[in-house]
């Protein structure tokens, strides 16, 4: 019924029809899957979604997980939540994260992982630009 990219997006967004036999809904919202309170991988259904391990990949199947919407820029970029930031460390972290999640490295993966890669990469870019400039960093701190 729902195949290809549409079906994958419906599964990821948790909109897969509940009455489909032999299928269980897959969702970014791990708590909604089978009433579990621990995060689950969207790909294999195993434990270890976006909140465990390195936060980017499932520890079992190594599929890229969706970005964590509750994570702030300081924790993403591994910086202290303060106005003063070590820009050399920030740049190194930015480059390391882009080596992990940049869309160019996911060209042979599923469309879902490509989409997650784009979201992660955009988030990393936004965090880096925000924390690099003192004015935007200050505004981010007070917001």
N, C-alpha and C positions, 0 to 999 in steps of 0.2 A: 504494500500500500504506500508507505512512505519510504522511498529509497534515495540513494545518493546523498547529495549535500543537504537536502531538505530534511531527510530523516536523521542525519547526524546532528544537525542543528537543533532539531526538536528534542532529540535525546539529551543533548548537552544542556539545553535550557530547561529540561524537566517537563516538556510538554508532550511527551510520547503518550499516545492514548492508553489509558489504564486497562482497557478490556482486551488488548491484543494478547492472544494466547502464546505462551512460550517466551514471552519477552517481559523483562522488567524495566521500568523506567531508569534511565541513566541521567544523572544530573550533576551540575556543578555544586549544587547545594547538598553536601554530603549528609546532612542531618535528615533530609527528606527521603533518602534511600533506605527503605526497609526500617524506618524509625530509628536508625542508628545515630548515636551521638558522636561517633568517631568518623573522621573524614574518609571517604572512599574514592578510589581511582575511577575516573569516568570510563576508562578503557577496559580494565580487567575486573573492576568491582572489588579489588582487594583493599585492605586497609592501607592508609598512607597517602591520602590525597594531598591537597595543597598545604596542610598544616604540619606534616611530618617530614623528617629528613631535611634535605636542602631546600624544600619548599617549592621546587620547580618540577621535579620529576617523581613519578611513582617509584618507590624502592623495589617493587616486584617486576613490573613490565617496562620501566624507564620511559613511560609515555609522559609527555609534557602535560602538566596540570594547569587548570585555569588560574589566573592571577587571584591572589587573596585580596578581596576588596577592603579588608580591615587593616592592612599593612600600610604604615606611613612611610614617607620618603626616607626618613632617617634610619629606620630599621632596614629598609630595602638596601640602602647604600652603606649599611654597617657603620653609621656615624653616631656620635653622641648627640642627643637632642639639645643642642646649644647653638648660639649664634656663631661662635668660632668653629670652623670646620677645617680639617687638614685637606686642602685641595689636591695635594699629590695623592693622598690615600683615596680621595673621592674619585679621581681620574682612573686610578688603578682598578678600583672596584667597578666603575662604569665599564671599562674595557673587559674585565673578567665576566661581568654579567652579559655583555653583548656577545661574547664568545659562546656563552651557554644558550642564549635564547634568540639570537638574531634570525630573522626569517630565511636568510640565505642558507642556513644550516638545516632547514626543515623542508627543502624542496622535494625530497623523496618520501616524505611522511604523509599521513592522512590529512585531509582538509581541515579536520578539527584541530589537529596539532599545528597546522599552518596558521589558523586563526588565533589560537592561543599564543603562538610565537609572536604574531604581530601585536597582540595586546600587551604581552610582556615587554617587548622591545619598546613600544610606545611609552609604557609606564617607566621603564628605566631611563629613556631619553628625557621625559618630563621631570623625573626626580633629579637627574644630573643637572639639567639646566636650572631648575629651581634652587638647588642647594649650592650651585657654583656661584651664582650672582648674589652679593650681600643683600641687596634690596629685596629680591624675591624670596631669599631665605628668611629674612626678617618677617616679611608678610606671611610666609607659610607658618612660621613659629607662632605668630599671634592668632592665626585663624584656627 
